[in-house]
Amino acid sequence: MAETTILAYAKLNLTLDILGRRPDGYHELRMVMQSISLHDTVHLMQTQNGCIELHSGASYLPCGPGNLAWRAAESFFKETGIPNPGLCIDIEKKIPVCAGMAGGSSDAAAVLRGLRRLYAPEMPVAALCRIGEKVGSDVPYCVFGGTALAEGRGEVLTRLAPMPACWAVVCKPPFPVSTPELFGRVREKKLTCHPDTKGVIQSLQQGDLPGVFHRIYNVFESILPEKYGEVFTIKNRLLDLGAASACMTGSGPTVFGLFTERDKAEQAVSLLQADYGQTYLATMVGAEEQDV
């Protein structure tokens, strides 16, 4: 029986900007996204029962339509018209959940990439991204991967020059942040500070890593409620430990620090893990490693 294994990479927001409210009720976003080596592992195996089954070692994850990976498989067969002979999805989780790193979306994207490999290898990546758009806003980027500009709801993607090599220390505090709550605060508060997204793109084109570091910013940080103040505690610790830049990713609460020296990054991981068990060292992942 056909089977394949795909790595589902976490993402970081090098920038996250909110441009306004759209007629459809969503917000218009503009983000520079980056894949990192922290990943889940998704194994697909064809069965003969005509059903989609999902298994994971994480008992807190739904194993049916409530899981984006399950819905990605359903959407793939529906949109392509390929009959589902039966599919077993097994997910080994390493990306923290509710972390702002698109863990669930990355798993869904890995399912789409794996099914394309098994059943439709000639399918253009753009078509796979369109299927992903029906599953979740971050799924198209997670299919696309690498360094990219994401606009609209996140589905309008432009390939950017790759992020120069550096190390990311990723640290998730022990609480979630409500994404709807943050978007609700965007409606209540005026965003006065925005990232220099154009400057980040130019710095990437020039291979200017300090220029990228200088411009990393997430607008959600400016409206984060005080009860999530530990996010800034972690951010300041990363900077004190030698990070050239630090920022919250997505709607949080995970904070990442970018380092130019591996030994300093490793030391930061060791020190932060004493207080935050979900702290990881990662490297940048290019589009060529996404296997699409």
NUZAMI-300836 format. One record per residue: residue in three letters; residue number from 1; x, y, z of N, C-alpha, C in turn. Coordinates in steps of 0.001 Angstrom, whole numbers, padded with zeros to 6 digits, always signed. Example, Ala and Ser with C-alpha at 12.3 -4.5 7.8 and 13.67 -1.06 7.14 Angstrom:
     r     k     neast    nnorth       nup    caeast   canorth      caup     ceast    cnorth       cup
   ALA     1   +013190   -005690   +007800   +012300   -004500   +007800   +013200   -003300   +007800
   SER     2   +012850   -002250   +007080   +013670   -001060   +007140   +012900   +000030   +007870
// end
This chain:
     r     k     neast    nnorth       nup    caeast   canorth      caup     ceast    cnorth       cup
   MET     1   +000845   -001191   +000000   +000000   +000000   +000000   +000881   +001241   +000000
   ALA     2   +000411   +002313   -000690   +001187   +003547   -000801   +001281   +004227   +000563
   GLU     3   +002443   +004784   +000848   +002632   +005554   +002074   +003770   +006533   +001889
   THR     4   +003788   +007577   +002726   +004836   +008583   +002658   +004901   +009313   +003987
   THR     5   +006041   +009938   +004254   +006241   +010719   +005472   +006687   +012130   +005098
   ILE     6   +006072   +013116   +005711   +006319   +014524   +005409   +006631   +015266   +006711
   LEU     7   +007598   +016176   +006669   +007874   +017039   +007815   +007000   +018286   +007735
   ALA     8   +006382   +018609   +008860   +005496   +019776   +008944   +006209   +020850   +009762
   TYR     9   +006762   +021848   +009072   +007595   +022856   +009730   +006767   +023953   +010391
   ALA    10   +007219   +024392   +011571   +006616   +025547   +012233   +006965   +026814   +011469
   LYS    11   +006191   +027869   +011712   +006478   +029154   +011067   +006680   +030240   +012117
   LEU    12   +007428   +031253   +011722   +007581   +032474   +012508   +007101   +033650   +011673
   ASN    13   +006559   +034647   +012350   +006255   +035915   +011694   +007420   +036868   +011924
   LEU    14   +008178   +037154   +010866   +009204   +038186   +010979   +008549   +039554   +011063
   THR    15   +007428   +039708   +010377   +006579   +040881   +010563   +005129   +040420   +010568
   LEU    16   +004288   +041164   +011246   +002844   +040954   +011184   +002194   +042319   +011250
   ASP    17   +001480   +042686   +010182   +000813   +043979   +010108   -000654   +043772   +009770
   ILE    18   -001497   +044602   +010349   -002930   +044586   +010077   -003270   +045898   +009388
   LEU    19   -003769   +045809   +008163   -003994   +047003   +007345   -005408   +047549   +007474
   GLY    20   -006330   +046747   +007963   -007703   +047214   +008105   -008684   +046070   +008010
   ARG    21   -009964   +046419   +008122   -011046   +045433   +008078   -011503   +045252   +006643
   ARG    22   -011758   +044021   +006254   -012210   +043698   +004905   -013735   +043645   +004862
   PRO    23   -014322   +043794   +003670   -015787   +043696   +003550   -016345   +042352   +004026
   ASP    24   -015511   +041278   +003953   -015995   +039965   +004380   -015896   +039755   +005891
   GLY    25   -015458   +040799   +006610   -015377   +040713   +008064   -014027   +040323   +008594
   TYR    26   -013163   +039777   +007735   -011805   +039446   +008141   -010929   +040694   +008092
   HIS    27   -009704   +040563   +008594   -008744   +041666   +008542   -007754   +041455   +007401
   GLU    28   -007375   +042552   +006785   -006358   +042520   +005736   -004989   +042479   +006410
   LEU    29   -004219   +041433   +006116   -002930   +041221   +006763   -001788   +041414   +005778
   ARG    30   -000635   +041742   +006304   +000596   +041786   +005504   +001713   +041284   +006410
   MET    31   +002298   +040123   +006048   +003221   +039446   +006945   +004393   +038876   +006170
   VAL    32   +005572   +038960   +006757   +006721   +038214   +006244   +006851   +036969   +007101
   MET    33   +006749   +035818   +006458   +006711   +034532   +007154   +007981   +033740   +006876
   GLN    34   +008363   +032920   +007855   +009582   +032132   +007730   +009388   +030748   +008342
   SER    35   +009726   +029710   +007578   +009705   +028342   +008113   +010955   +028093   +008949
   ILE    36   +010796   +027311   +010024   +011940   +026938   +010856   +011967   +025423   +011036
   SER    37   +013089   +024928   +011519   +013324   +023482   +011545   +012527   +022735   +012615
   LEU    38   +011949   +023417   +013589   +011064   +022763   +014547   +009873   +022199   +013763
   HIS    39   +009596   +020915   +013914   +008587   +020316   +013045   +007844   +019159   +013713
   ASP    40   +006631   +018946   +013208   +005907   +017701   +013447   +006266   +016738   +012318
   THR    41   +005987   +015464   +012521   +006195   +014460   +011478   +004844   +013821   +011152
   VAL    42   +004477   +013863   +009883   +003172   +013370   +009436   +003387   +012171   +008514
   HIS    43   +002819   +011045   +008892   +002929   +009821   +008082   +001565   +009494   +007502
   LEU    44   +001527   +009292   +006198   +000296   +008924   +005508   +000409   +007495   +004981
   MET    45   -000643   +006731   +005158   -000662   +005365   +004629   -002022   +005077   +004022
   GLN    46   -001998   +004617   +002797   -003238   +004235   +002134   -003806   +002976   +002785
   THR    47   -005115   +003005   +003028   -005805   +001814   +003526   -006835   +001406   +002469
   GLN    48   -007701   +000508   +002825   -008681   +000029   +001844   -010125   +000168   +002329
   ASN    49   -010345   +001034   +003340   -011692   +001104   +003911   -012479   +002338   +003461
   GLY    50   -011865   +003195   +002629   -012561   +004368   +002122   -012754   +005480   +003134
   CYS    51   -012165   +005349   +004308   -012335   +006329   +005391   -011032   +007074   +005664
   ILE    52   -011147   +008209   +006336   -009983   +008952   +006828   -009854   +008674   +008321
   GLU    53   -008707   +008180   +008733   -008418   +007939   +010143   -007231   +008802   +010539
   LEU    54   -007266   +009345   +011738   -006168   +010180   +012216   -005766   +009730   +013609
   HIS    55   -004464   +009580   +013798   -003923   +009181   +015098   -002804   +010135   +015496
   SER    56   -002695   +010373   +016795   -001628   +011229   +017302   -001318   +010823   +018728
   GLY    57   -000063   +010986   +019108   +000312   +010710   +020483   -000187   +011772   +021441
   ALA    58   -000706   +012890   +020898   -001209   +013990   +021728   -002695   +013778   +021983
   SER    59   -003042   +013363   +023194   -004424   +013005   +023517   -005369   +014196   +023444
   TYR    60   -004831   +015417   +023524   -005668   +016617   +023527   -006096   +017037   +022118
   LEU    61   -005563   +016385   +021077   -005915   +016749   +019710   -007127   +015958   +019227
   PRO    62   -008058   +016631   +018534   -009180   +015884   +017946   -008686   +014971   +016832
   CYS    63   -009368   +013877   +016625   -008951   +012896   +015620   -009953   +012778   +014474
   GLY    64   -010846   +013761   +014372   -011840   +013769   +013312   -011871   +015108   +012601
   PRO    65   -013045   +015546   +012133   -013159   +016797   +011379   -012710   +018038   +012151
   GLY    66   -012589   +017941   +013457   -012089   +019075   +014231   -010606   +019295   +014079
   ASN    67   -009916   +018371   +013425   -008474   +018489   +013201   -008227   +018979   +011774
   LEU    68   -007422   +020021   +011619   -007165   +020581   +010297   -006546   +019562   +009349
   ALA    69   -005726   +018662   +009878   -005096   +017655   +009016   -006154   +016714   +008435
   TRP    70   -007129   +016325   +009239   -008230   +015491   +008754   -009004   +016225   +007665
   ARG    71   -009308   +017505   +007923   -010071   +018294   +006949   -009270   +018525   +005673
   ALA    72   -007947   +018626   +005792   -007112   +018792   +004599   -007228   +017567   +003701
   ALA    73   -007203   +016386   +004290   -007343   +015164   +003496   -008712   +015121   +002824
   GLU    74   -009759   +015427   +003575   -011102   +015445   +003006   -011188   +016423   +001836
   SER    75   -010611   +017630   +002011   -010655   +018648   +000960   -009870   +018225   -000268
   PHE    76   -008735   +017560   -000059   -007923   +017127   -001198   -008719   +016195   -002104
   PHE    77   -009321   +015180   -001528   -010068   +014225   -002355   -011301   +014876   -002983
   LYS    78   -011944   +015776   -002237   -013144   +016443   -002762   -012787   +017367   -003919
   GLU    79   -011741   +018179   -003756   -011412   +019184   -004761   -010747   +018583   -005992
   THR    80   -010017   +017507   -005828   -009341   +016897   -006975   -010226   +015892   -007699
   GLY    81   -011255   +015406   -007023   -012095   +014370   -007609   -011458   +012995   -007582
   ILE    82   -010317   +012867   -006917   -009658   +011565   -006788   -010389   +010749   -005721
   PRO    83   -010812   +009547   -006040   -011501   +008722   -005030   -010570   +008424   -003843
   ASN    84   -011126   +008485   -002665   -010349   +008165   -001458   -010396   +006657   -001222
   PRO    85   -009282   +005961   -001422   -009278   +004514   -001181   -009295   +004172   +000297
   GLY    86   -009030   +005200   +001117   -008850   +005010   +002553   -007497   +005579   +002939
   LEU    87   -007463   +006341   +004038   -006220   +007017   +004423   -006068   +007008   +005931
   CYS    88   -004881   +006629   +006381   -004522   +006710   +007795   -003462   +007800   +007960
   ILE    89   -003750   +008773   +008820   -002830   +009880   +009097   -002291   +009698   +010504
   ASP    90   -000984   +009667   +010637   -000351   +009572   +011962   +000534   +010792   +012168
   ILE    91   +000303   +011541   +013239   +001027   +012786   +013497   +001847   +012660   +014766
   GLU    92   +003136   +012896   +014638   +004026   +012973   +015795   +004245   +014447   +016103
   LYS    93   +003687   +014916   +017207   +003703   +016342   +017529   +004986   +016750   +018246
   LYS    94   +005563   +017860   +017775   +006649   +018531   +018495   +006383   +020033   +018592
   ILE    95   +005672   +020578   +017599   +005333   +022001   +017637   +004290   +022213   +018733
   PRO    96   +004510   +023137   +019647   +003494   +023397   +020676   +002170   +023829   +020055
   VAL    97   +001071   +023473   +020709   -000247   +023871   +020225   -000620   +025233   +020808
   CYS    98   -001513   +025935   +020122   -001970   +027269   +020552   -000772   +028179   +020818
   ALA    99   +000165   +028175   +019867   +001452   +028832   +020098   +001747   +029976   +019128
   GLY   100   +000921   +030158   +018094   +001212   +031178   +017095   +002234   +030740   +016071
   MET   101   +002495   +029421   +015986   +003480   +028902   +015034   +002854   +028026   +013951
   ALA   102   +001524   +028054   +013839   +000804   +027356   +012779   +001018   +025850   +012818
   GLY   103   +001089   +025280   +014011   +001312   +023836   +014107   +000221   +023021   +013423
   GLY   104   -001049   +023335   +013714   -002144   +022616   +013087   -002206   +022852   +011592
   SER   105   -001958   +024095   +011177   -001963   +024420   +009750   -000817   +023733   +009027
   SER   106   +000318   +023615   +009693   +001462   +022945   +009093   +001195   +021451   +008919
   ASP   107   +000517   +020852   +009889   +000130   +019445   +009744   -000811   +019272   +008554
   ALA   108   -001774   +020191   +008423   -002703   +020130   +007298   -001962   +020274   +005971
   ALA   109   -001022   +021209   +005929   -000239   +021409   +004706   +000594   +020173   +004381
   ALA   110   +001125   +019527   +005409   +001911   +018309   +005185   +001040   +017201   +004605
   VAL   111   -000198   +017105   +005070   -001120   +016125   +004503   -001342   +016424   +003018
   LEU   112   -001566   +017693   +002687   -001787   +018058   +001288   -000553   +017747   +000437
   ARG   113   +000616   +018071   +000950   +001839   +017808   +000190   +002055   +016305   +000008
   GLY   114   +001736   +015539   +001066   +001905   +014097   +000976   +000925   +013459   +000005
   LEU   115   -000319   +013921   +000022   -001316   +013377   -000900   -000989   +013761   -002341
   ARG   116   -000485   +014943   -002530   -000032   +015330   -003878   +001066   +014379   -004347
   ARG   117   +002000   +014066   -003463   +003099   +013165   -003816   +002568   +011789   -004199
   LEU   118   +001558   +011311   -003468   +001041   +009963   -003696   +000118   +009871   -004905
   TYR   119   -000726   +010915   -005100   -001813   +010771   -006064   -001811   +011784   -007214
   ALA   120   -001139   +012922   -007059   -001220   +013963   -008096   +000088   +014728   -008198
   PRO   121   +001210   +014046   -008503   +002519   +014705   -008477   +002661   +015855   -009471
   GLU   122   +001817   +015909   -010492   +001902   +016993   -011467   +001082   +018216   -011055
   MET   123   +000367   +018136   -009945   -000461   +019264   -009526   +000407   +020475   -009185
   PRO   124   +000124   +021659   -009750   +000900   +022856   -009407   +000753   +023214   -007931
   VAL   125   +001807   +023778   -007379   +001774   +024174   -005974   +000646   +025174   -005724
   ALA   126   +000417   +026084   -006686   -000644   +027082   -006517   -001999   +026415   -006329
   ALA   127   -002237   +025324   -007053   -003509   +024617   -006916   -003613   +023964   -005539
   LEU   128   -002501   +023448   -005041   -002493   +022847   -003706   -002759   +023911   -002646
   CYS   129   -002192   +025112   -002848   -002428   +026218   -001924   -003898   +026612   -001917
   ARG   130   -004552   +026569   -003081   -005976   +026926   -003141   -006826   +025924   -002364
   ILE   131   -006433   +024657   -002412   -007137   +023678   -001581   -006895   +024004   -000107
   GLY   132   -005657   +024338   +000230   -005319   +024683   +001607   -006099   +025874   +002121
   GLU   133   -006393   +026832   +001243   -007135   +028027   +001635   -008516   +027670   +002170
   LYS   134   -009100   +026590   +001672   -010418   +026158   +002124   -010361   +025518   +003507
   VAL   135   -009145   +025147   +003933   -008975   +024473   +005219   -008669   +025465   +006338
   GLY   136   -007815   +026456   +006056   -007430   +027430   +007079   -006550   +028509   +006494
   SER   137   -006552   +029690   +007112   -005850   +030849   +006552   -004340   +030662   +006470
   ASP   138   -003745   +029925   +007413   -002293   +029737   +007411   -001847   +028550   +006562
   VAL   139   -002804   +027724   +006123   -002428   +026501   +005410   -001733   +026798   +004074
   PRO   140   -002221   +027771   +003261   -001506   +028033   +001997   -000036   +028379   +002211
   TYR   141   +000254   +029227   +003213   +001670   +029534   +003457   +002438   +028280   +003864
   CYS   142   +001848   +027448   +004705   +002558   +026251   +005164   +002810   +025269   +004022
   VAL   143   +001956   +025282   +002989   +002243   +024526   +001772   +003419   +025160   +001043
   PHE   144   +003394   +026467   +000924   +004368   +027256   +000166   +005744   +027232   +000834
   GLY   145   +005775   +027568   +002128   +006978   +027468   +002946   +008079   +028451   +002616
   GLY   146   +009173   +028335   +003337   +010337   +029181   +003123   +010118   +030594   +003615
   THR   147   +010684   +031559   +002892   +010540   +032979   +003214   +009544   +033571   +002233
   ALA   148   +008469   +034157   +002752   +007408   +034616   +001849   +006669   +035798   +002448
   LEU   149   +006112   +036619   +001554   +005183   +037671   +001933   +003781   +037095   +001821
   ALA   150   +003006   +037210   +002897   +001625   +036715   +002913   +000698   +037908   +003084
   GLU   151   -000256   +038025   +002171   -001201   +039142   +002203   -002621   +038609   +002139
   GLY   152   -003603   +039541   +002145   -005001   +039135   +002223   -005275   +038561   +003592
   ARG   153   -005881   +037383   +003632   -006057   +036674   +004903   -004843   +035816   +005220
   GLY   154   -003849   +035863   +004327   -002661   +035024   +004439   -002487   +034127   +003242
   GLU   155   -003459   +034177   +002318   -003458   +033248   +001185   -002773   +033808   -000064
   VAL   156   -002525   +035126   -000107   -001856   +035738   -001261   -000356   +035724   -000971
   LEU   157   +000380   +034886   -001673   +001765   +034595   -001317   +002731   +035035   -002400
   THR   158   +003843   +035621   -001952   +004915   +036043   -002862   +006231   +035506   -002319
   ARG   159   +006975   +034794   -003153   +008271   +034277   -002733   +009249   +035430   -002525
   LEU   160   +009969   +035403   -001424   +010980   +036413   -001115   +012367   +035784   -001128
   ALA   161   +013383   +036645   -001193   +014759   +036164   -001050   +014887   +035449   +000290
   PRO   162   +015641   +034369   +000352   +015693   +033573   +001583   +016311   +034326   +002753
   MET   163   +015818   +034015   +003918   +016382   +034557   +005152   +017809   +034051   +005306
   PRO   164   +018786   +034955   +005534   +020153   +034484   +005773   +020215   +033573   +007006
   ALA   165   +021212   +032717   +007025   +021330   +031731   +008099   +021471   +032406   +009457
   CYS   166   +020711   +031921   +010415   +020818   +032351   +011812   +020098   +031301   +012648
   TRP   167   +020101   +031489   +013945   +019467   +030526   +014851   +018302   +031188   +015565
   ALA   168   +017232   +030438   +015717   +016060   +030926   +016435   +015906   +030168   +017739
   VAL   169   +015726   +030899   +018813   +015340   +030302   +020094   +013860   +030614   +020278
   VAL   170   +013054   +029565   +020355   +011598   +029679   +020399   +011133   +029285   +021795
   CYS   171   +010360   +030160   +022428   +009964   +029921   +023823   +008470   +030197   +023985
   LYS   172   +007722   +029171   +024406   +006285   +029334   +024633   +005986   +029331   +026125
   PRO   173   +005375   +030398   +026618   +004959   +030406   +028027   +003762   +029481   +028228
   PRO   174   +003451   +029150   +029472   +002442   +028109   +029748   +001004   +028617   +029734
   PHE   175   +000629   +029373   +028725   -000762   +029824   +028597   -001031   +030121   +027125
   PRO   176   -002294   +030023   +026709   -002649   +030400   +025338   -003055   +031868   +025278
   VAL   177   -003102   +032414   +024077   -003655   +033740   +023834   -004814   +033563   +022853
   SER   178   -005929   +034206   +023152   -007106   +034103   +022295   -006943   +034996   +021072
   THR   179   -006883   +034382   +019887   -006778   +035169   +018653   -008002   +036060   +018452
   PRO   180   -009237   +035562   +018630   -010396   +036460   +018497   -010337   +037643   +019465
   GLU   181   -009817   +037409   +020675   -009698   +038505   +021641   -008774   +039594   +021106
   LEU   182   -007641   +039178   +020505   -006699   +040173   +019986   -007297   +040936   +018809
   PHE   183   -007956   +040242   +017901   -008575   +040949   +016777   -009684   +041879   +017273
   GLY   184   -010363   +041489   +018351   -011355   +042374   +018950   -010720   +043641   +019479
   ARG   185   -009535   +043531   +020048   -008829   +044715   +020549   -008342   +045591   +019402
   VAL   186   -008049   +044975   +018247   -007680   +045782   +017077   -008828   +046715   +016706
   ARG   187   -010063   +046230   +016821   -011224   +047070   +016499   -011400   +048186   +017509
   GLU   188   -010948   +047944   +018754   -011130   +048933   +019811   -010017   +049967   +019851
   LYS   189   -008825   +049572   +019446   -007656   +050434   +019604   -007076   +050812   +018245
   LYS   190   -006493   +051977   +018167   -005843   +052425   +016939   -004404   +051937   +016930
   LEU   191   -004026   +051269   +015841   -002648   +050796   +015709   -001785   +051952   +015221
   THR   192   -000859   +052370   +016044   -000042   +053549   +015705   +001353   +053180   +015219
   CYS   193   +001764   +051953   +015447   +003105   +051526   +015048   +002974   +050307   +014135
   HIS   194   +003643   +050353   +013000   +003564   +049270   +012020   +004971   +048835   +011620
   PRO   195   +005130   +047562   +011261   +006461   +047103   +010831   +006842   +047700   +009475
   ASP   196   +008131   +047816   +009280   +008665   +048275   +007987   +008811   +047051   +007092
   THR   197   +007684   +046575   +006590   +007695   +045352   +005788   +008517   +045539   +004515
   LYS   198   +008364   +046694   +003874   +009135   +046968   +002664   +010630   +046918   +002963
   GLY   199   +011029   +047475   +004109   +012440   +047455   +004497   +012944   +046051   +004751
   VAL   200   +012095   +045199   +005347   +012481   +043802   +005570   +012706   +043103   +004233
   ILE   201   +011808   +043331   +003279   +011929   +042700   +001964   +013198   +043154   +001257
   GLN   202   +013497   +044441   +001343   +014721   +044959   +000726   +015959   +044387   +001403
   SER   203   +015923   +044283   +002722   +017061   +043722   +003457   +017277   +042263   +003070
   LEU   204   +016194   +041518   +002890   +016310   +040125   +002447   +016940   +040060   +001059
   GLN   205   +016525   +040931   +000178   +017076   +040960   -001180   +018577   +041232   -001161
   GLN   206   +019013   +042030   -000200   +020422   +042413   -000099   +021221   +041453   +000780
   GLY   207   +020565   +040454   +001351   +021253   +039549   +002267   +021718   +040250   +003526
   ASP   208   +021007   +041298   +003919   +021386   +042155   +005044   +020675   +041668   +006308
   LEU   209   +021301   +040728   +007013   +020675   +040158   +008195   +020430   +041195   +009295
   PRO   210   +021409   +042073   +009616   +021123   +043114   +010615   +019940   +043994   +010215
   GLY   211   +019799   +044257   +008913   +018670   +045049   +008452   +017341   +044362   +008713
   VAL   212   +017308   +043037   +008558   +016099   +042273   +008885   +015848   +042331   +010389
   PHE   213   +016885   +042050   +011167   +016749   +042068   +012627   +016154   +043395   +013110
   HIS   214   +016629   +044495   +012540   +016243   +045835   +012994   +014759   +046104   +012746
   ARG   215   +014150   +045394   +011787   +012785   +045728   +011355   +011744   +044690   +011771
   ILE   216   +012134   +043667   +012498   +011171   +042648   +012931   +010179   +043262   +013917
   TYR   217   +008882   +043050   +013635   +007861   +043635   +014524   +006508   +042979   +014272
   ASN   218   +005708   +042865   +015337   +004383   +042274   +015310   +003413   +043259   +015963
   VAL   219   +002413   +043738   +015205   +001508   +044759   +015744   +000706   +044255   +016941
   PHE   220   +000516   +042937   +017047   -000236   +042425   +018189   +000447   +042738   +019519
   GLU   221   +001761   +042934   +019492   +002456   +043246   +020744   +001947   +044555   +021349
   SER   222   +001527   +045483   +020494   +001123   +046806   +020985   -000251   +046796   +021647
   ILE   223   -001031   +045731   +021436   -002379   +045676   +022019   -002555   +044460   +022927
   LEU   224   -001467   +043798   +023257   -001545   +042605   +024095   -002021   +042986   +025499
   PRO   225   -003061   +042341   +026022   -003532   +042669   +027375   -002451   +042441   +028429
   GLU   226   -002558   +043174   +029512   -001549   +043114   +030572   -001412   +041716   +031162
   LYS   227   -002488   +040932   +031125   -002431   +039584   +031718   -001445   +038682   +030985
   TYR   228   -001025   +039087   +029778   -000046   +038310   +029019   +001350   +038947   +029088
   GLY   229   +001597   +039690   +030139   +002861   +040419   +030248   +004102   +039545   +030252
   GLU   230   +003925   +038249   +030549   +005075   +037342   +030560   +005713   +037239   +029177
   VAL   231   +004929   +037532   +028140   +005481   +037552   +026779   +006657   +038524   +026708
   PHE   232   +006499   +039693   +027322   +007558   +040698   +027268   +008709   +040353   +028209
   THR   233   +008399   +039627   +029277   +009468   +039129   +030153   +010390   +038202   +029378
   ILE   234   +009794   +037283   +028611   +010591   +036358   +027800   +011354   +037119   +026720
   LYS   235   +010698   +038052   +026092   +011351   +038839   +025034   +012586   +039551   +025578
   ASN   236   +012447   +040175   +026744   +013589   +040891   +027328   +014694   +039937   +027752
   ARG   237   +014332   +038756   +028237   +015353   +037770   +028609   +016143   +037328   +027380
   LEU   238   +015449   +037107   +026277   +016138   +036705   +025045   +017123   +037784   +024605
   LEU   239   +016702   +039024   +024676   +017601   +040116   +024292   +018788   +040190   +025249
   ASP   240   +018533   +040017   +026536   +019624   +040035   +027524   +020598   +038876   +027301
   LEU   241   +020089   +037755   +026761   +020925   +036570   +026525   +021658   +036628   +025186
   GLY   242   +021510   +037730   +024464   +022305   +037910   +023251   +021557   +037872   +021946
   ALA   243   +020219   +037758   +021985   +019459   +037769   +020743   +019623   +039121   +020057
   ALA   244   +019812   +039087   +018745   +019923   +040327   +017979   +018557   +040961   +017774
   SER   245   +017516   +040154   +017866   +016142   +040633   +017732   +015237   +039628   +018408
   ALA   246   +014108   +040094   +018925   +013146   +039192   +019551   +011754   +039730   +019315
   CYS   247   +010784   +038812   +019193   +009429   +039223   +018828   +008457   +038098   +019142
   MET   248   +007206   +038453   +019377   +006148   +037454   +019465   +005778   +037020   +018051
   THR   249   +005436   +035753   +017862   +005030   +035268   +016551   +003519   +035056   +016504
   GLY   250   +002908   +035392   +015375   +001476   +035230   +015209   +000704   +035963   +016283
   SER   251   -000367   +035340   +016766   -001140   +035932   +017859   -000626   +035447   +019210
   GLY   252   +000591   +034877   +019217   +001239   +034494   +020453   +000704   +033198   +021027
   PRO   253   +001213   +032877   +022226   +002094   +033674   +023070   +003586   +033418   +022843
   THR   254   +003944   +032559   +021865   +005344   +032187   +021687   +006181   +033387   +021278
   VAL   255   +007361   +033469   +021873   +008330   +034512   +021543   +009563   +033846   +020950
   PHE   256   +010135   +034469   +019933   +011374   +033945   +019364   +012457   +035009   +019427
   GLY   257   +013681   +034546   +019613   +014845   +035406   +019542   +015754   +034890   +018441
   LEU   258   +016327   +035789   +017657   +017217   +035403   +016561   +018658   +035716   +016939
   PHE   259   +019518   +034735   +016729   +020920   +034817   +017144   +021832   +034601   +015940
   THR   260   +022961   +035284   +015944   +023965   +035076   +014889   +025007   +034058   +015308
   GLU   261   +025060   +033724   +016605   +026045   +032773   +017102   +025342   +031585   +017753
   ARG   262   +025670   +030388   +017270   +024994   +029181   +017759   +025223   +028958   +019249
   ASP   263   +026432   +029193   +019728   +026700   +028900   +021136   +025861   +029775   +022065
   LYS   264   +025644   +031032   +021677   +024798   +031904   +022495   +023346   +031442   +022444
   ALA   265   +022916   +030983   +021278   +021554   +030472   +021158   +021372   +029228   +022024
   GLU   266   +022337   +028328   +022001   +022248   +027108   +022802   +022237   +027433   +024291
   GLN   267   +023034   +028405   +024681   +023049   +028813   +026089   +021700   +029398   +026494
   ALA   268   +021099   +030194   +025613   +019793   +030782   +025902   +018732   +029688   +026070
   VAL   269   +018766   +028675   +025210   +017822   +027567   +025329   +017986   +026891   +026681
   SER   270   +019211   +026616   +027059   +019479   +025929   +028319   +018955   +026725   +029511
   LEU   271   +019169   +028029   +029494   +018745   +028861   +030611   +017230   +029033   +030646
   LEU   272   +016608   +029208   +029486   +015157   +029409   +029453   +014391   +028135   +029775
   GLN   273   +014952   +026991   +029396   +014261   +025730   +029654   +014073   +025458   +031146
   ALA   274   +014883   +026082   +031973   +014718   +025916   +033415   +013370   +026464   +033881
   ASP   275   +012852   +027464   +033178   +011571   +028080   +033538   +010453   +027778   +032546
   TYR   276   +010833   +027474   +031306   +009848   +027249   +030248   +010227   +025978   +029496
   GLY   277   +009499   +024912   +029801   +009842   +023616   +029205   +009733   +023596   +027695
   GLN   278   +008852   +024408   +027141   +008667   +024430   +025695   +009557   +025520   +025076
   THR   279   +010847   +025263   +025143   +011850   +026144   +024557   +012705   +025309   +023615
   TYR   280   +012930   +025815   +022405   +013564   +025013   +021357   +014580   +025848   +020579
   LEU   281   +015579   +025154   +020046   +016534   +025759   +019129   +016164   +025334   +017717
   ALA   282   +016157   +026275   +016789   +015776   +025963   +015411   +016615   +026786   +014444
   THR   283   +016639   +026328   +013197   +017305   +027053   +012117   +016266   +027432   +011067
   MET   284   +016682   +028291   +010132   +015797   +028706   +009057   +015667   +027571   +008033
   VAL   285   +014468   +027405   +007480   +014209   +026378   +006472   +013790   +027060   +005177
   GLY   286   +014463   +026707   +004096   +014161   +027309   +002808   +013042   +026601   +002079
   ALA   287   +012512   +027250   +001046   +011407   +026691   +000283   +011773   +025364   -000356
   GLU   288   +013045   +025214   -000717   +013469   +023986   -001397   +013358   +022773   -000479
   GLU   289   +013271   +022995   +000823   +013155   +021903   +001778   +011707   +021520   +002056
   GLN   290   +010749   +022241   +001453   +009335   +021978   +001709   +008820   +020799   +000882
   ASP   291   +009585   +020362   -000093   +009194   +019184   -000867   +007877   +019391   -001599
   VAL   292   +007747   +020523   -002304   +006569   +020741   -003129   +006978   +021055   -004558
// end
